Amino acid sequence: MNKKVLVLDYKTGNVDSVIKAVNILGYEAIFSSKKNDIDKVQKIILPGQGAYNYAMQKLNDNNILENIKKKISEENIFVLGICLGMQILSTIGIENDRTNGLNYIEGEVKIMKNSPNKLPHIGWNTVKFLDENENLFKDIQNEKDFYFIHSYYFSCKNKENVIATTKYNEEFPSIIRNNNIYGVQFHPEKSLKNGIRLFENFLKLK
């Protein structure tokens, strides 16, 4: 079993806790964007916080995007996008500029409603699983709290891609999936034991 996991380095910060969580679970986190490191792994995590357009700009630098897409298409490996990493799985993002995303899950990333609660959405909030048989949710009780920090949400074109929701001013997708591609709007690395369990479940997918 290949226990090497790529935590993609695309200059979006917030990676130390992700790397630590992967390592604690007995896997080897490789924090890199180099092709020879991408070639070694069987799982990819897209971490991130910050702006959609900046993230896509960095992915387009130095052939990172080309190498990642080739790896995913040729080997059909599992991918987990976290927060901004989830958002860039979309078709389009409108933060700062209208920017093309990775288009692995069809949809658009939009600004959230700013009332009655102010943005950003920060702190613990309930995640409602829509399919409790989903392997990503194994041994995690439904409607538990995870840690969020964001102002934009992923509006999926196809409702079947939404596998969990959360409410902040309005209901929004908090976990999405298209076959081997997953995205979580919250930060599992900041979500204590349930977050670690979610990482473990992802790393065990095959």
LUMDODREN-19181 format. One record per residue (C-alpha): residue in three letters; z, y, x. Coordinates in pm, 1 decimal, m for minus. Layout:
% LUMDODREN-19181
@residu ALA | pz Z | py Y | px X;
...
//
This chain:
% LUMDODREN-19181
@residu MET | pz 0.0 | py 0.0 | px 0.0;
@residu ASN | pz m101.7 | py 339.6 | px 135.2;
@residu LYS | pz 210.6 | py 557.7 | px 119.9;
@residu LYS | pz 51.5 | py 872.2 | px 259.7;
@residu VAL | pz 42.2 | py 1163.9 | px 12.1;
@residu LEU | pz m149.5 | py 1484.8 | px 73.0;
@residu VAL | pz 37.3 | py 1801.9 | px m21.2;
@residu LEU | pz m256.2 | py 2038.7 | px m1.6;
@residu ASP | pz m213.7 | py 2341.7 | px 221.0;
@residu TYR | pz m406.6 | py 2624.4 | px 57.5;
@residu LYS | pz m167.7 | py 2908.2 | px 140.1;
@residu THR | pz 3.8 | py 2932.0 | px m198.8;
@residu GLY | pz 362.5 | py 2875.9 | px m82.9;
@residu ASN | pz 641.5 | py 2682.9 | px m252.5;
@residu VAL | pz 583.4 | py 2355.0 | px m69.4;
@residu ASP | pz 904.1 | py 2265.2 | px 117.4;
@residu SER | pz 1077.2 | py 2115.6 | px m186.6;
@residu VAL | pz 764.9 | py 1920.0 | px m281.4;
@residu ILE | pz 735.7 | py 1771.8 | px 67.8;
@residu LYS | pz 1107.1 | py 1685.5 | px 68.7;
@residu ALA | pz 1083.6 | py 1512.2 | px m270.1;
@residu VAL | pz 787.5 | py 1299.8 | px m159.2;
@residu ASN | pz 962.3 | py 1200.4 | px 162.7;
@residu ILE | pz 1292.4 | py 1119.2 | px m12.7;
@residu LEU | pz 1102.4 | py 874.9 | px m234.7;
@residu GLY | pz 985.1 | py 679.9 | px 68.8;
@residu TYR | pz 634.2 | py 821.6 | px 99.7;
@residu GLU | pz 486.1 | py 1022.4 | px 384.7;
@residu ALA | pz 393.9 | py 1376.4 | px 280.9;
@residu ILE | pz 105.6 | py 1519.4 | px 483.1;
@residu PHE | pz 90.5 | py 1897.5 | px 445.2;
@residu SER | pz m263.5 | py 1980.9 | px 542.0;
@residu SER | pz m612.2 | py 2084.4 | px 433.9;
@residu LYS | pz m798.9 | py 1913.2 | px 719.5;
@residu LYS | pz m1069.0 | py 1661.8 | px 631.5;
@residu ASN | pz m929.9 | py 1388.1 | px 857.6;
@residu ASP | pz m592.2 | py 1414.5 | px 678.5;
@residu ILE | pz m756.7 | py 1421.6 | px 334.4;
@residu ASP | pz m939.2 | py 1100.5 | px 426.5;
@residu LYS | pz m608.8 | py 917.6 | px 498.6;
@residu VAL | pz m440.7 | py 951.8 | px 159.0;
@residu GLN | pz m447.2 | py 789.3 | px m183.5;
@residu LYS | pz m263.9 | py 1060.6 | px m376.6;
@residu ILE | pz m307.6 | py 1438.8 | px m373.2;
@residu ILE | pz m56.0 | py 1699.3 | px m489.0;
@residu LEU | pz m172.6 | py 2056.3 | px m550.1;
@residu PRO | pz 142.7 | py 2269.4 | px m526.0;
@residu GLY | pz 142.4 | py 2641.1 | px m572.4;
@residu GLN | pz 264.8 | py 2967.6 | px m701.4;
@residu GLY | pz 75.9 | py 3294.9 | px m711.4;
@residu ALA | pz m259.8 | py 3409.3 | px m844.7;
@residu TYR | pz m543.1 | py 3188.5 | px m970.4;
@residu ASN | pz m822.2 | py 3387.1 | px m801.6;
@residu TYR | pz m641.6 | py 3385.8 | px m466.1;
@residu ALA | pz m587.3 | py 3008.9 | px m482.7;
@residu MET | pz m953.7 | py 2941.8 | px m556.0;
@residu GLN | pz m1059.5 | py 3175.9 | px m276.7;
@residu LYS | pz m846.0 | py 2980.4 | px m30.8;
@residu LEU | pz m984.3 | py 2648.7 | px m157.3;
@residu ASN | pz m1335.3 | py 2776.0 | px m95.5;
@residu ASP | pz m1247.2 | py 2865.5 | px 263.4;
@residu ASN | pz m1324.7 | py 2616.5 | px 541.8;
@residu ASN | pz m1483.7 | py 2357.8 | px 308.3;
@residu ILE | pz m1143.7 | py 2258.6 | px 162.7;
@residu LEU | pz m1282.3 | py 2246.8 | px m191.6;
@residu GLU | pz m1586.1 | py 2043.0 | px m88.7;
@residu ASN | pz m1372.4 | py 1789.3 | px 98.2;
@residu ILE | pz m1118.6 | py 1754.4 | px m185.5;
@residu LYS | pz m1387.1 | py 1710.0 | px m453.5;
@residu LYS | pz m1567.6 | py 1450.1 | px m243.8;
@residu LYS | pz m1245.0 | py 1253.1 | px m192.2;
@residu ILE | pz m1159.9 | py 1258.2 | px m562.2;
@residu SER | pz m1509.2 | py 1167.7 | px m683.1;
@residu GLU | pz m1569.5 | py 889.2 | px m432.6;
@residu GLU | pz m1228.8 | py 719.3 | px m452.1;
@residu ASN | pz m1106.5 | py 815.1 | px m801.3;
@residu ILE | pz m760.1 | py 886.0 | px m661.9;
@residu PHE | pz m466.3 | py 1031.8 | px m853.5;
@residu VAL | pz m409.1 | py 1407.0 | px m840.8;
@residu LEU | pz m104.3 | py 1606.0 | px m955.6;
@residu GLY | pz m130.3 | py 1982.8 | px m997.2;
@residu ILE | pz 199.1 | py 2174.2 | px m1011.9;
@residu CYS | pz 223.6 | py 2516.5 | px m1182.6;
@residu LEU | pz m63.8 | py 2715.0 | px m1025.8;
@residu GLY | pz m194.1 | py 2380.4 | px m900.6;
@residu MET | pz m219.0 | py 2269.7 | px m1264.1;
@residu GLN | pz m389.7 | py 2589.5 | px m1372.0;
@residu ILE | pz m671.4 | py 2564.8 | px m1118.7;
@residu LEU | pz m766.2 | py 2224.3 | px m1263.9;
@residu SER | pz m921.4 | py 2426.9 | px m1547.0;
@residu THR | pz m1275.4 | py 2554.0 | px m1598.8;
@residu ILE | pz m1192.7 | py 2925.5 | px m1585.8;
@residu GLY | pz m896.4 | py 3148.8 | px m1503.5;
@residu ILE | pz m874.5 | py 3515.9 | px m1599.1;
@residu GLU | pz m588.6 | py 3628.4 | px m1373.9;
@residu ASN | pz m701.1 | py 3945.8 | px m1189.1;
@residu ASP | pz m1067.4 | py 3838.9 | px m1209.9;
@residu ARG | pz m1262.4 | py 3585.1 | px m1409.1;
@residu THR | pz m1270.0 | py 3295.0 | px m1165.7;
@residu ASN | pz m1420.0 | py 2946.9 | px m1177.0;
@residu GLY | pz m1166.3 | py 2668.5 | px m1137.0;
@residu LEU | pz m1198.0 | py 2303.6 | px m1035.4;
@residu ASN | pz m1307.8 | py 2204.3 | px m1388.2;
@residu TYR | pz m1136.2 | py 1864.5 | px m1380.3;
@residu ILE | pz m981.4 | py 1936.6 | px m1720.5;
@residu GLU | pz m1186.4 | py 2157.5 | px m1950.3;
@residu GLY | pz m1013.2 | py 2476.4 | px m2057.8;
@residu GLU | pz m920.5 | py 2832.7 | px m1975.4;
@residu VAL | pz m603.8 | py 2975.7 | px m1822.4;
@residu LYS | pz m485.3 | py 3274.0 | px m2028.1;
@residu ILE | pz m196.2 | py 3518.8 | px m2031.9;
@residu MET | pz 95.9 | py 3411.7 | px m2250.6;
@residu LYS | pz 230.1 | py 3617.1 | px m2541.0;
@residu ASN | pz 484.0 | py 3873.9 | px m2423.7;
@residu SER | pz 708.0 | py 3878.5 | px m2730.9;
@residu PRO | pz 967.2 | py 3822.7 | px m2858.3;
@residu ASN | pz 1060.3 | py 3702.7 | px m2508.7;
@residu LYS | pz 937.2 | py 3891.7 | px m2205.1;
@residu LEU | pz 717.8 | py 3747.2 | px m1933.3;
@residu PRO | pz 736.3 | py 3577.4 | px m1696.2;
@residu HIS | pz 869.9 | py 3260.4 | px m1850.1;
@residu ILE | pz 1146.0 | py 3173.4 | px m1604.9;
@residu GLY | pz 1409.7 | py 2903.4 | px m1624.5;
@residu TRP | pz 1484.4 | py 2572.6 | px m1792.4;
@residu ASN | pz 1291.9 | py 2474.7 | px m2103.1;
@residu THR | pz 1231.2 | py 2162.6 | px m2309.2;
@residu VAL | pz 928.5 | py 1942.7 | px m2249.1;
@residu LYS | pz 817.1 | py 1736.8 | px m2549.6;
@residu PHE | pz 622.3 | py 1422.0 | px m2462.4;
@residu LEU | pz 339.6 | py 1347.7 | px m2706.1;
@residu ASP | pz 282.0 | py 993.6 | px m2579.0;
@residu GLU | pz 600.4 | py 819.0 | px m2475.4;
@residu ASN | pz 398.9 | py 521.0 | px m2347.3;
@residu GLU | pz 246.2 | py 738.1 | px m2074.4;
@residu ASN | pz 336.9 | py 591.1 | px m1734.3;
@residu LEU | pz 415.7 | py 936.3 | px m1593.9;
@residu PHE | pz 711.1 | py 953.5 | px m1834.3;
@residu LYS | pz 868.6 | py 618.3 | px m1751.0;
@residu ASP | pz 1252.7 | py 628.7 | px m1761.3;
@residu ILE | pz 1256.3 | py 999.9 | px m1853.0;
@residu GLN | pz 1410.2 | py 1078.3 | px m2188.9;
@residu ASN | pz 1190.7 | py 1284.1 | px m2419.0;
@residu GLU | pz 1269.9 | py 1651.9 | px m2484.6;
@residu LYS | pz 1456.1 | py 1708.2 | px m2160.0;
@residu ASP | pz 1454.2 | py 2039.3 | px m1970.8;
@residu PHE | pz 1241.5 | py 2119.5 | px m1667.0;
@residu TYR | pz 1221.2 | py 2437.3 | px m1459.8;
@residu PHE | pz 941.6 | py 2687.5 | px m1528.2;
@residu ILE | pz 820.1 | py 3011.8 | px m1373.5;
@residu HIS | pz 483.1 | py 3142.2 | px m1496.3;
@residu SER | pz 306.3 | py 3401.4 | px m1712.3;
@residu TYR | pz m19.4 | py 3216.3 | px m1779.6;
@residu TYR | pz m88.3 | py 2895.9 | px m1970.9;
@residu PHE | pz m361.5 | py 2632.4 | px m1977.2;
@residu SER | pz m560.1 | py 2639.4 | px m2303.3;
@residu CYS | pz m723.6 | py 2295.7 | px m2314.5;
@residu LYS | pz m1063.5 | py 2257.3 | px m2479.1;
@residu ASN | pz m980.3 | py 1901.6 | px m2583.7;
@residu LYS | pz m642.8 | py 1835.6 | px m2744.7;
@residu GLU | pz m639.0 | py 1476.1 | px m2615.4;
@residu ASN | pz m586.0 | py 1618.7 | px m2265.7;
@residu VAL | pz m246.2 | py 1757.6 | px m2373.3;
@residu ILE | pz 27.4 | py 1496.8 | px m2323.9;
@residu ALA | pz 335.1 | py 1724.3 | px m2345.4;
@residu THR | pz 415.3 | py 2068.2 | px m2483.4;
@residu THR | pz 679.0 | py 2339.9 | px m2446.2;
@residu LYS | pz 753.9 | py 2650.4 | px m2651.6;
@residu TYR | pz 803.0 | py 3002.8 | px m2517.0;
@residu ASN | pz 690.0 | py 3264.2 | px m2770.2;
@residu GLU | pz 423.3 | py 3006.1 | px m2861.1;
@residu GLU | pz 365.8 | py 2637.6 | px m2799.1;
@residu PHE | pz 165.9 | py 2565.3 | px m2486.1;
@residu PRO | pz 61.1 | py 2256.0 | px m2287.4;
@residu SER | pz 322.2 | py 2174.4 | px m2024.2;
@residu ILE | pz 165.9 | py 1846.1 | px m1906.3;
@residu ILE | pz m204.8 | py 1767.0 | px m1916.6;
@residu ARG | pz m414.8 | py 1469.2 | px m1816.4;
@residu ASN | pz m776.1 | py 1366.4 | px m1777.4;
@residu ASN | pz m789.4 | py 1005.4 | px m1655.0;
@residu ASN | pz m650.8 | py 1016.3 | px m1297.1;
@residu ILE | pz m598.1 | py 1394.0 | px m1293.6;
@residu TYR | pz m257.0 | py 1528.0 | px m1404.3;
@residu GLY | pz m110.5 | py 1875.9 | px m1425.5;
@residu VAL | pz 243.9 | py 1997.2 | px m1494.8;
@residu GLN | pz 317.5 | py 2362.4 | px m1570.2;
@residu PHE | pz 680.3 | py 2335.5 | px m1459.6;
@residu HIS | pz 816.4 | py 2264.5 | px m1110.9;
@residu PRO | pz 937.1 | py 1902.2 | px m1087.6;
@residu GLU | pz 1065.9 | py 1974.0 | px m735.3;
@residu LYS | pz 1312.6 | py 2222.4 | px m891.1;
@residu SER | pz 1396.6 | py 2007.6 | px m1194.4;
@residu LEU | pz 1667.0 | py 1781.7 | px m1049.2;
@residu LYS | pz 1673.3 | py 1409.6 | px m1133.4;
@residu ASN | pz 1409.1 | py 1420.0 | px m1407.2;
@residu GLY | pz 1173.2 | py 1602.6 | px m1175.4;
@residu ILE | pz 1228.5 | py 1348.5 | px m898.5;
@residu ARG | pz 1169.5 | py 1066.3 | px m1146.8;
@residu LEU | pz 841.5 | py 1226.6 | px m1253.1;
@residu PHE | pz 732.3 | py 1247.5 | px m889.5;
@residu GLU | pz 825.8 | py 882.5 | px m840.5;
@residu ASN | pz 628.7 | py 780.2 | px m1148.4;
@residu PHE | pz 324.5 | py 971.8 | px m1025.5;
@residu LEU | pz 344.6 | py 821.7 | px m677.8;
@residu LYS | pz 358.2 | py 470.4 | px m826.9;
@residu LEU | pz 46.8 | py 514.5 | px m1045.1;
@residu LYS | pz m239.5 | py 280.6 | px m963.3;
//
